[in-house]
């Protein structure tokens, strides 16, 4: 399941944005702090969505194995 989560393109993009926003914090501006907070929130949401999709995919595969078995 973890490898499926890492491959999620939305999650990868959210993590890249978070990394860029984190580097931008050095500017010390309000805009940089807001960007970081938003990126942190979006990365958290993307992580949850990726985990949910991975769980649903595992359930779907398990149900097909039961039908095929």
Phi, psi and omega in degrees: 000322182298320180294325177295322180295318181295332183277351183295118183295325179294321179293318178299317179296318179297321179291322177296317179296320179297318179297316179295319180294323179296319178293327179290343180299337179300335179294332177073016181269162176297320179299320179294321179292320178294316178300317180295315180299317179294317180295321178297316179297314181295322178295321177297314179297317180297321178298314179297317179297318180295319178296318180297316179297320180295318178296317180296321179295318178297318178298318180297315179297318180297318182294324178291325178296321179295320180291318183286333185283000000 
